[in-house]
Amino acid sequence: SIHILFSIVFLLSSTAIFAQTPQEEDAFLLAKNAFDDGFYDVGLTLFNRFLDNFPASSKAQETQFYIGQCYFYLKRYDEAISQFNTLLSSKAIADFAPEQEGGVYYWLAQTNFKKNDFSKASDFYQKLLSEYPKSPYHQQAFYSLAWCLFEQGKFQKAKEKFSEFKNKFPLDPLVQDVDFKLAECLYNLKEYAELKSHLERFIKSSPGIQGLDLIKFYLG
């Protein structure tokens, strides 16, 4: 894409470009384009450079938010957590745009999830759900909270949360995955009669479903 080409050209001639003192908006868009195109290492460099050049920018907090995400996608989880915690302690999240509302909690949760700290991840998912009910991250956080409960061996609570997800978001593409997780919850809870009924309904409502071998295993 043009974004990718622009990012590569920038890397090859970054000194020359910055010698021309680019406008603040162009500098931010350059970093954002690199991020959107999946060049997180490039994006990280450009976002940090943006802050160096425009420390008083109105986009400084948004830039710090993207830096945290760059660290996440680069699997530099400790640095991501540090970045998001800095935003959290600065109370900057109160000024976030609606499309990013609750994002700091979400990415802190996601990062702790990646580190297998499911207890901390659960806390941040729950905070997002409680404090930002209209957040664009709401549905994913709801699903991930149920997953965290499952990973902690809290199968009854996970079952309840996955069931609640199905009821609240029946058209979400994750519903099929939720049905599998519900089956695992019921299996671990030794609720075999309910498991059999659940799987029979699942097969009937989802013909041609992937993972049929797993369903047969549970039915067996």
CORNOR-V461438 format. One record per pair of residues at least 12 apart in sequence whose C-alpha atoms are under 6 Angstrom apart, sorted by the first residue. I is the first residue (numbers start at 1). J is the second residue. D is the distance in whole Angstrom. If there is no record, write none. Layout:
# CORNOR-V461438
I_J_D + I_J_D
This chain:
# CORNOR-V461438
3_33_6 + 7_34_6 + 31_43_5 + 31_46_5 + 31_47_6 + 40_70_5 + 44_67_6 + 44_70_6 + 68_80_5 + 68_83_5 + 84_104_6 + 101_135_5 + 102_128_6 + 102_132_6 + 102_135_6 + 105_124_5 + 105_128_6 + 109_121_4 + 109_124_5 + 109_125_6 + 118_148_5 + 122_145_6 + 125_141_5 + 125_145_6 + 146_158_5 + 146_161_5 + 146_162_6 + 155_185_5 + 159_182_6 + 159_185_6 + 196_219_6
